Amino acid sequence: MVQSLDRLKESPSQTAGPYAHIGLTPNFSGISGVYESDLGVAMVNEKTKGERIAVKIRVIDGSGTPLKDAVVEIWQADAAGLYNSPSEMRGAADPNFTGWGRQATDMATGECLFETVKPGRMPFPDGRLMAPHITIWIVARGINIGLHTRMYFGDEEAANAEDPVLARIEHRVRVATLIAPRDGDTYTFDIHLQGERETVFLDI
């Protein structure tokens, strides 16, 4: 007998638990022999074009404590504003830049560090230029569905003021949650999951 489709129910949600690390960053988890190095660890090489920067990310819970079991992925354009993607129709991206990275947060500090390049500006679907930014995706214990946000650069004030995504956010205090300050070659970005400084999470 065929079961009526209107009786099918959604499977219950389940958090990733430790399996996010085991599956996505096996070397970090102490499991060798799967990959020579975990996928996404290296984004640049000696031939990569553009300004070299470091991006330090922390994911902070509602108590103000950095999560020590998160996995963070980033995706960004190269220094010319081109994506390393088959969908990129504007030109050829830098072949020596992956445009994608993955790191687990440190079990002691809750931080992860990406060595990358500062991205160029790229067009919004309507043609307006977006400010340089990095797209970020987060999974961790207690997060059923991965969270998506962006990091903008604190020293790109003029470009940030023109960015069509930031323009959609009504309150400037909320915009500030997406801006990373610079110290030397390092940008530090704290992602707050709850509280007064809760980071804006995006659906685009």
C-alpha positions in Angstrom: 0.0 0.0 0.0 1.4 3.4 -1.0 1.7 5.8 1.9 -0.1 9.2 1.5 2.4 11.9 1.0 0.5 14.3 3.3 1.4 12.0 6.2 5.1 12.3 5.8 6.8 14.3 8.6 10.0 16.2 8.7 12.9 14.3 10.4 13.9 15.9 13.7 16.9 18.3 13.6 20.2 17.2 15.1 23.2 19.3 15.9 26.5 18.5 14.3 28.3 17.6 17.6 31.9 16.4 17.2 31.2 14.9 13.7 31.7 18.3 12.0 35.3 18.2 13.0 35.8 14.5 12.3 34.3 14.9 8.8 35.5 18.3 7.8 38.8 18.6 9.6 40.1 15.1 10.2 43.8 16.1 10.6 42.8 18.7 13.2 40.8 16.0 15.0 43.9 13.7 15.1 42.7 11.5 12.2 45.6 11.1 9.8 45.7 9.5 6.4 42.4 10.9 5.0 44.0 14.0 3.4 47.6 15.2 3.5 46.2 18.4 5.0 42.7 19.4 5.8 40.8 20.9 2.9 40.7 24.7 3.0 43.7 25.2 5.2 45.8 26.8 2.5 44.2 29.6 0.4 47.4 31.2 -1.0 50.8 30.3 -2.4 53.9 32.3 -3.3 52.4 33.3 -6.6 49.0 34.6 -5.4 48.4 38.2 -6.4 47.2 40.9 -4.1 47.7 42.3 -0.6 48.4 39.5 1.9 46.2 39.7 5.1 45.3 37.5 8.0 41.7 37.2 9.2 41.2 36.1 12.8 37.7 34.9 13.6 36.0 34.0 16.9 32.5 32.7 17.4 31.1 34.0 20.7 28.1 32.6 22.5 25.5 34.4 24.6 27.6 34.3 27.7 30.5 36.1 25.9 32.6 32.9 25.7 34.4 31.9 22.4 33.2 28.6 21.1 36.0 26.1 21.0 34.3 23.5 18.8 33.2 25.6 15.8 34.1 25.0 12.2 34.3 28.2 10.0 34.4 28.4 6.2 35.1 31.5 4.2 34.5 32.3 0.5 35.7 35.4 -1.2 36.8 37.1 -4.4 40.4 37.5 -5.4 42.3 40.8 -5.4 40.7 41.8 -8.7 37.1 41.1 -7.4 36.8 37.8 -9.4 35.5 34.5 -7.9 37.2 31.1 -8.4 34.0 29.6 -9.7 32.6 28.1 -13.0 29.9 30.7 -12.6 32.3 33.6 -12.8 31.6 35.1 -16.3 33.5 38.4 -15.9 37.0 37.0 -16.4 39.5 34.5 -15.1 40.2 34.5 -11.3 43.7 34.2 -10.0 44.6 30.5 -10.5 46.9 30.7 -7.5 44.2 31.7 -5.1 41.5 29.2 -4.0 39.0 31.7 -2.8 37.7 29.3 -0.2 39.0 28.3 3.2 38.0 26.1 6.2 39.3 26.1 9.7 38.3 24.7 13.1 38.4 27.1 16.0 41.3 26.4 18.4 40.3 24.2 21.3 42.1 26.5 23.8 41.4 30.0 22.5 38.3 29.6 20.3 40.1 31.4 17.5 40.8 30.5 13.9 43.1 32.3 11.5 43.0 32.5 7.7 45.9 33.6 5.6 44.4 35.2 2.5 44.4 38.3 0.3 42.2 41.4 0.6 39.4 40.9 -2.0 38.5 43.5 -4.6 35.1 45.0 -5.2 32.6 43.0 -7.1 29.1 43.8 -8.6 25.8 43.2 -6.9 23.2 41.6 -9.2 21.9 45.0 -10.2 25.3 46.2 -11.2 26.1 48.4 -8.2 29.5 47.7 -6.7 29.7 45.9 -3.3 32.4 46.7 -0.8 35.3 44.2 -0.4 34.0 41.5 1.9 34.4 37.9 3.0 31.4 35.5 3.2 31.5 33.3 6.3 29.6 30.1 7.2 29.6 28.6 10.7 28.7 25.3 12.2 29.1 24.2 15.8 27.5 22.4 18.7 24.0 23.8 19.3 23.7 25.1 15.7 21.2 23.0 13.8 21.6 24.9 10.5 24.8 26.6 9.4 24.9 30.4 10.0 25.8 32.7 7.1 27.2 36.2 7.5 29.7 38.6 5.9 32.8 40.4 7.2 33.6 43.9 5.8 36.8 45.8 6.3 37.1 48.6 8.7 39.5 50.6 6.5 37.1 50.6 3.5 34.8 53.3 4.8 33.9 54.8 1.4 33.2 51.4 -0.2 31.2 50.3 2.8 29.0 53.4 2.6 28.1 52.4 -1.0 27.5 48.7 -0.4 24.0 47.7 -1.3 23.9 44.9 1.2 24.9 47.1 4.1 22.4 49.7 2.9 19.6 47.2 3.6 20.4 47.0 7.3 18.4 49.7 9.1 20.4 50.5 12.2 24.0 51.5 12.0 24.7 49.7 15.3 23.8 46.5 13.5 26.0 47.3 10.5 28.9 47.7 12.9 28.6 44.0 13.8 29.8 43.2 10.3 32.9 45.5 10.3 36.3 44.1 11.2 39.0 46.4 12.6 42.5 46.2 11.3 45.7 45.9 13.3 48.7 45.7 11.1 48.1 43.0 8.6 45.4 41.3 10.7 41.6 41.9 10.7 39.8 40.6 13.8 36.1 39.6 13.5 34.0 38.5 16.4 30.8 36.7 15.5 28.3 37.1 18.4 25.5 34.5 18.4 23.3 36.3 20.9 23.1 39.4 23.0 23.3 43.2 22.4 26.1 42.8 19.9 24.5 39.9 18.0 26.0 39.7 14.5 23.7 40.2 11.6 23.1 36.9 9.8 22.3 37.1 6.1 20.1 35.1 3.7 21.8 36.4 0.5 
